Amino acid sequence: MVTGACLVCGKPLCYYEQEREMTCAACGQAFLSRASCEDGHYICDDCHARQGVEAIMAYCRASASRNPVFMVQEMMDHPAIYMHGNEHHIMVGAALIAAYRSAGGEVELLPALAEMRARGSQCPGGTCGFWGCCGAAVSAGMFYSIVTKTTPLSGKTWGEGNLLTAKALEAIGTIGGPRCCKRNAFTAIRAAVEFTAERRGVSMELPERIVCRHFQGNQQCLRHRCPYYPAGR
């Protein structure tokens, strides 16, 4: 079992190998899930992410930044963005779309953000462990597919989208676990910015050094093994 924090009672979360039928404490609907808190409380992905996703969409619609890491760091400070959660599966791609446009990339912002929200919402929480495929990396791949208008019948960009996702996954996997949505988001964005500059000629910006501001909220923080951990801590 791995632990986090229950949004209902604050007790540790438990992750199970097999799905169980659970009732969302917020909306009352029944779902099959592998996560609950020690007391059995369960919040479905939609209820967990709803307020955070609205904040992400509002921020990305208004931002003129070319730096997607800066953007996600600001969004992560919003109280509706939790330490871990499936809202990050939308946030990564949304920040990349907005930064890509600000950097001169050709994309219609509002339809692209709406599509990112729709696609990212289909990637459930816990994929990093249960699927072996972190949602932050998948979100970066979604960004690339959206801005290149890639479909399953595309040629060059079909391959490029998969290569980008693979590069993001390799970078995330090389650092190792346990999971951290902040660390994985930064890592996926770095891979996407570098790949997009190489393949599309659109140069988004990255900070000279990425410093995590949320490590104290992660019970499984890698500390000095994380490339974004503040020096001297």
MARTOR-867610 format. One record per residue (C-alpha): residue number from 1; residue in three letters; x, y, z. Coordinates in steps of 0.1 Angstrom, whole numbers, plus 2048, in hexadecimal, padded with zeros to 3 digits. Layout:
residues N
pt torpa NUM vexvex ALA px X py Y pz Z
...
***
This chain:
residues 233
pt torpa 1 vexvex MET px 800 py 800 pz 800
pt torpa 2 vexvex VAL px 80A py 824 pz 7FA
pt torpa 3 vexvex THR px 7FD py 841 pz 80D
pt torpa 4 vexvex GLY px 7F1 py 864 pz 805
pt torpa 5 vexvex ALA px 7D4 py 878 pz 815
pt torpa 6 vexvex CYS px 7AF py 873 pz 814
pt torpa 7 vexvex LEU px 79B py 892 pz 809
pt torpa 8 vexvex VAL px 77F py 888 pz 821
pt torpa 9 vexvex CYS px 791 py 880 pz 842
pt torpa 10 vexvex GLY px 7B6 py 886 pz 83B
pt torpa 11 vexvex LYS px 7C0 py 862 pz 843
pt torpa 12 vexvex PRO px 7D9 py 84F pz 82E
pt torpa 13 vexvex LEU px 7CE py 841 pz 80C
pt torpa 14 vexvex CYS px 7D2 py 81C pz 804
pt torpa 15 vexvex TYR px 7D8 py 80F pz 7E1
pt torpa 16 vexvex TYR px 7CD py 7EB pz 7D9
pt torpa 17 vexvex GLU px 7D8 py 7D3 pz 7BD
pt torpa 18 vexvex GLN px 7B4 py 7C9 pz 7B5
pt torpa 19 vexvex GLU px 797 py 7E0 pz 7AE
pt torpa 20 vexvex ARG px 77B py 7E3 pz 7C7
pt torpa 21 vexvex GLU px 758 py 7F2 pz 7C5
pt torpa 22 vexvex MET px 758 py 813 pz 7D7
pt torpa 23 vexvex THR px 73F py 830 pz 7DB
pt torpa 24 vexvex CYS px 74C py 853 pz 7D6
pt torpa 25 vexvex ALA px 748 py 867 pz 7F6
pt torpa 26 vexvex ALA px 742 py 887 pz 7E1
pt torpa 27 vexvex CYS px 729 py 87D pz 7C5
pt torpa 28 vexvex GLY px 71C py 85C pz 7D3
pt torpa 29 vexvex GLN px 722 py 848 pz 7B3
pt torpa 30 vexvex ALA px 731 py 825 pz 7B4
pt torpa 31 vexvex PHE px 752 py 81E pz 7A3
pt torpa 32 vexvex LEU px 76C py 802 pz 7A0
pt torpa 33 vexvex SER px 78C py 810 pz 7AF
pt torpa 34 vexvex ARG px 7AD py 805 pz 7BF
pt torpa 35 vexvex ALA px 7AF py 822 pz 7D8
pt torpa 36 vexvex SER px 79E py 82D pz 7F8
pt torpa 37 vexvex CYS px 7A9 py 83A pz 819
pt torpa 38 vexvex GLU px 7AE py 825 pz 838
pt torpa 39 vexvex ASP px 78A py 82B pz 842
pt torpa 40 vexvex GLY px 77D py 822 pz 820
pt torpa 41 vexvex HIS px 776 py 846 pz 813
pt torpa 42 vexvex TYR px 778 py 849 pz 7ED
pt torpa 43 vexvex ILE px 777 py 867 pz 7D6
pt torpa 44 vexvex CYS px 773 py 860 pz 7B1
pt torpa 45 vexvex ASP px 78B py 86F pz 797
pt torpa 46 vexvex ASP px 771 py 888 pz 78A
pt torpa 47 vexvex CYS px 768 py 896 pz 7AD
pt torpa 48 vexvex HIS px 78D py 896 pz 7B7
pt torpa 49 vexvex ALA px 798 py 8AB pz 799
pt torpa 50 vexvex ARG px 779 py 8C0 pz 790
pt torpa 51 vexvex GLN px 783 py 8E1 pz 7A2
pt torpa 52 vexvex GLY px 7A8 py 8DC pz 799
pt torpa 53 vexvex VAL px 7A0 py 8D7 pz 774
pt torpa 54 vexvex GLU px 78B py 8F7 pz 773
pt torpa 55 vexvex ALA px 7A8 py 90A pz 782
pt torpa 56 vexvex ILE px 7C0 py 8FB pz 768
pt torpa 57 vexvex MET px 7AA py 904 pz 74B
pt torpa 58 vexvex ALA px 7A5 py 928 pz 758
pt torpa 59 vexvex TYR px 7CA py 92D pz 75D
pt torpa 60 vexvex CYS px 7D5 py 91F pz 73B
pt torpa 61 vexvex ARG px 7BB py 933 pz 728
pt torpa 62 vexvex ALA px 7C9 py 953 pz 737
pt torpa 63 vexvex SER px 7EF py 94C pz 738
pt torpa 64 vexvex ALA px 807 py 95A pz 71F
pt torpa 65 vexvex SER px 825 py 948 pz 72D
pt torpa 66 vexvex ARG px 83D py 933 pz 718
pt torpa 67 vexvex ASN px 849 py 920 pz 736
pt torpa 68 vexvex PRO px 833 py 902 pz 73E
pt torpa 69 vexvex VAL px 846 py 8F9 pz 75D
pt torpa 70 vexvex PHE px 840 py 91C pz 76B
pt torpa 71 vexvex MET px 81B py 918 pz 762
pt torpa 72 vexvex VAL px 817 py 8F7 pz 774
pt torpa 73 vexvex GLN px 829 py 903 pz 793
pt torpa 74 vexvex GLU px 810 py 920 pz 795
pt torpa 75 vexvex MET px 7F3 py 908 pz 78F
pt torpa 76 vexvex MET px 800 py 8F0 pz 7AA
pt torpa 77 vexvex ASP px 7FD py 90C pz 7C3
pt torpa 78 vexvex HIS px 7D8 py 90D pz 7BE
pt torpa 79 vexvex PRO px 7C5 py 8FD pz 7DC
pt torpa 80 vexvex ALA px 7B1 py 8E7 pz 7C5
pt torpa 81 vexvex ILE px 7D0 py 8D7 pz 7B7
pt torpa 82 vexvex TYR px 7DA py 8BB pz 7CF
pt torpa 83 vexvex MET px 7FC py 8AC pz 7D5
pt torpa 84 vexvex HIS px 7F2 py 88E pz 7C0
pt torpa 85 vexvex GLY px 7D4 py 889 pz 7A9
pt torpa 86 vexvex ASN px 7C8 py 884 pz 786
pt torpa 87 vexvex GLU px 7C4 py 8A9 pz 780
pt torpa 88 vexvex HIS px 7EA py 8A8 pz 778
pt torpa 89 vexvex HIS px 7E1 py 893 pz 759
pt torpa 90 vexvex ILE px 7CF py 8B1 pz 74B
pt torpa 91 vexvex MET px 7E6 py 8CC pz 759
pt torpa 92 vexvex VAL px 806 py 8C1 pz 747
pt torpa 93 vexvex GLY px 7F7 py 8C0 pz 725
pt torpa 94 vexvex ALA px 7E3 py 8E0 pz 72B
pt torpa 95 vexvex ALA px 802 py 8F4 pz 735
pt torpa 96 vexvex LEU px 815 py 8E7 pz 717
pt torpa 97 vexvex ILE px 7F9 py 8F1 pz 6FF
pt torpa 98 vexvex ALA px 7F8 py 914 pz 70E
pt torpa 99 vexvex ALA px 81E py 918 pz 70E
pt torpa 100 vexvex TYR px 820 py 90A pz 6EB
pt torpa 101 vexvex ARG px 808 py 924 pz 6DE
pt torpa 102 vexvex SER px 81A py 940 pz 6F0
pt torpa 103 vexvex ALA px 83A py 934 pz 6E1
pt torpa 104 vexvex GLY px 82C py 938 pz 6BE
pt torpa 105 vexvex GLY px 81E py 915 pz 6B9
pt torpa 106 vexvex GLU px 7FF py 913 pz 6A3
pt torpa 107 vexvex VAL px 7E2 py 907 pz 6B8
pt torpa 108 vexvex GLU px 7BF py 914 pz 6C0
pt torpa 109 vexvex LEU px 7C2 py 918 pz 6E5
pt torpa 110 vexvex LEU px 79E py 914 pz 6F1
pt torpa 111 vexvex PRO px 795 py 8F5 pz 6DD
pt torpa 112 vexvex ALA px 7B7 py 8E5 pz 6E4
pt torpa 113 vexvex LEU px 7B3 py 8EA pz 70A
pt torpa 114 vexvex ALA px 790 py 8DC pz 708
pt torpa 115 vexvex GLU px 79D py 8BD pz 6F6
pt torpa 116 vexvex MET px 7B9 py 8BA pz 70F
pt torpa 117 vexvex ARG px 7A0 py 8BA pz 72B
pt torpa 118 vexvex ALA px 78B py 89F pz 71B
pt torpa 119 vexvex ARG px 7A9 py 889 pz 713
pt torpa 120 vexvex GLY px 7BB py 88E pz 734
pt torpa 121 vexvex SER px 79B py 886 pz 747
pt torpa 122 vexvex GLN px 79B py 863 pz 739
pt torpa 123 vexvex CYS px 7BD py 85B pz 749
pt torpa 124 vexvex PRO px 7B4 py 850 pz 76D
pt torpa 125 vexvex GLY px 7C9 py 855 pz 78C
pt torpa 126 vexvex GLY px 7E2 py 83B pz 795
pt torpa 127 vexvex THR px 7EC py 832 pz 771
pt torpa 128 vexvex CYS px 811 py 837 pz 77A
pt torpa 129 vexvex GLY px 810 py 819 pz 790
pt torpa 130 vexvex PHE px 7F3 py 804 pz 783
pt torpa 131 vexvex TRP px 7F9 py 809 pz 75E
pt torpa 132 vexvex GLY px 81F py 80F pz 75E
pt torpa 133 vexvex CYS px 818 py 82F pz 74B
pt torpa 134 vexvex CYS px 818 py 850 pz 75E
pt torpa 135 vexvex GLY px 7FB py 867 pz 755
pt torpa 136 vexvex ALA px 813 py 885 pz 753
pt torpa 137 vexvex ALA px 826 py 875 pz 736
pt torpa 138 vexvex VAL px 805 py 86B pz 725
pt torpa 139 vexvex SER px 7F9 py 88F pz 729
pt torpa 140 vexvex ALA px 819 py 89B pz 718
pt torpa 141 vexvex GLY px 811 py 883 pz 6FB
pt torpa 142 vexvex MET px 7ED py 890 pz 6FA
pt torpa 143 vexvex PHE px 7FB py 8B4 pz 6F7
pt torpa 144 vexvex TYR px 80F py 8AA pz 6D9
pt torpa 145 vexvex SER px 7F3 py 897 pz 6C8
pt torpa 146 vexvex ILE px 7DC py 8B5 pz 6CD
pt torpa 147 vexvex VAL px 7F3 py 8D0 pz 6BF
pt torpa 148 vexvex THR px 7FD py 8BA pz 6A2
pt torpa 149 vexvex LYS px 7D9 py 8AF pz 69B
pt torpa 150 vexvex THR px 7E5 py 88B pz 69C
pt torpa 151 vexvex THR px 7CC py 86E pz 699
pt torpa 152 vexvex PRO px 7D2 py 848 pz 698
pt torpa 153 vexvex LEU px 7D5 py 84B pz 672
pt torpa 154 vexvex SER px 7F1 py 865 pz 673
pt torpa 155 vexvex GLY px 814 py 85D pz 668
pt torpa 156 vexvex LYS px 832 py 872 pz 674
pt torpa 157 vexvex THR px 820 py 883 pz 691
pt torpa 158 vexvex TRP px 811 py 861 pz 69C
pt torpa 159 vexvex GLY px 835 py 855 pz 6A1
pt torpa 160 vexvex GLU px 841 py 875 pz 6B1
pt torpa 161 vexvex GLY px 825 py 876 pz 6CB
pt torpa 162 vexvex ASN px 82E py 853 pz 6D6
pt torpa 163 vexvex LEU px 853 py 85C pz 6D7
pt torpa 164 vexvex LEU px 84C py 87A pz 6ED
pt torpa 165 vexvex THR px 837 py 865 pz 705
pt torpa 166 vexvex ALA px 853 py 84B pz 706
pt torpa 167 vexvex LYS px 86D py 865 pz 70E
pt torpa 168 vexvex ALA px 858 py 873 pz 72A
pt torpa 169 vexvex LEU px 852 py 851 pz 738
pt torpa 170 vexvex GLU px 877 py 848 pz 736
pt torpa 171 vexvex ALA px 880 py 867 pz 749
pt torpa 172 vexvex ILE px 865 py 861 pz 763
pt torpa 173 vexvex GLY px 86E py 83D pz 767
pt torpa 174 vexvex THR px 893 py 844 pz 76A
pt torpa 175 vexvex ILE px 88E py 859 pz 789
pt torpa 176 vexvex GLY px 879 py 83D pz 798
pt torpa 177 vexvex GLY px 85D py 83C pz 7B2
pt torpa 178 vexvex PRO px 848 py 83E pz 7C6
pt torpa 179 vexvex ARG px 832 py 855 pz 7B2
pt torpa 180 vexvex CYS px 832 py 87B pz 7B4
pt torpa 181 vexvex CYS px 81A py 88E pz 79E
pt torpa 182 vexvex LYS px 830 py 8AE pz 7A1
pt torpa 183 vexvex ARG px 850 py 89D pz 798
pt torpa 184 vexvex ASN px 840 py 88A pz 77B
pt torpa 185 vexvex ALA px 830 py 8A9 pz 76E
pt torpa 186 vexvex PHE px 851 py 8BD pz 76D
pt torpa 187 vexvex THR px 863 py 89F pz 75D
pt torpa 188 vexvex ALA px 848 py 89A pz 742
pt torpa 189 vexvex ILE px 848 py 8BF pz 739
pt torpa 190 vexvex ARG px 86E py 8C1 pz 736
pt torpa 191 vexvex ALA px 86D py 8A4 pz 71D
pt torpa 192 vexvex ALA px 850 py 8B4 pz 70A
pt torpa 193 vexvex VAL px 861 py 8D6 pz 707
pt torpa 194 vexvex GLU px 881 py 8C7 pz 6FA
pt torpa 195 vexvex PHE px 870 py 8AF pz 6E2
pt torpa 196 vexvex THR px 859 py 8CA pz 6D5
pt torpa 197 vexvex ALA px 876 py 8E2 pz 6CE
pt torpa 198 vexvex GLU px 888 py 8C7 pz 6BB
pt torpa 199 vexvex ARG px 86B py 8B9 pz 6A7
pt torpa 200 vexvex ARG px 854 py 8D8 pz 6A2
pt torpa 201 vexvex GLY px 86C py 8F5 pz 6A5
pt torpa 202 vexvex VAL px 857 py 905 pz 6C0
pt torpa 203 vexvex SER px 86D py 910 pz 6DD
pt torpa 204 vexvex MET px 85B py 911 pz 6FE
pt torpa 205 vexvex GLU px 86E py 91C pz 71D
pt torpa 206 vexvex LEU px 87B py 909 pz 73B
pt torpa 207 vexvex PRO px 889 py 917 pz 75C
pt torpa 208 vexvex GLU px 8AF py 912 pz 761
pt torpa 209 vexvex ARG px 8A6 py 8FD pz 77F
pt torpa 210 vexvex ILE px 885 py 8EE pz 78A
pt torpa 211 vexvex VAL px 880 py 8EF pz 7B0
pt torpa 212 vexvex CYS px 862 py 8DD pz 7BF
pt torpa 213 vexvex ARG px 84E py 8F1 pz 7D9
pt torpa 214 vexvex HIS px 838 py 8D4 pz 7E3
pt torpa 215 vexvex PHE px 84F py 8B9 pz 7F0
pt torpa 216 vexvex GLN px 844 py 8BE pz 814
pt torpa 217 vexvex GLY px 821 py 8B2 pz 80A
pt torpa 218 vexvex ASN px 82D py 891 pz 7FB
pt torpa 219 vexvex GLN px 831 py 876 pz 815
pt torpa 220 vexvex GLN px 845 py 862 pz 7FB
pt torpa 221 vexvex CYS px 85C py 87E pz 7EF
pt torpa 222 vexvex LEU px 87D py 871 pz 7E2
pt torpa 223 vexvex ARG px 88E py 88F pz 7F2
pt torpa 224 vexvex HIS px 8B2 py 891 pz 7E5
pt torpa 225 vexvex ARG px 8AC py 876 pz 7CB
pt torpa 226 vexvex CYS px 893 py 88D pz 7B9
pt torpa 227 vexvex PRO px 8A3 py 8A6 pz 7A0
pt torpa 228 vexvex TYR px 88A py 8C1 pz 7AB
pt torpa 229 vexvex TYR px 890 py 8BE pz 7D1
pt torpa 230 vexvex PRO px 89D py 8DF pz 7DF
pt torpa 231 vexvex ALA px 8C3 py 8DE pz 7E6
pt torpa 232 vexvex GLY px 8CD py 8DE pz 80B
pt torpa 233 vexvex ARG px 8AD py 8D0 pz 818
***
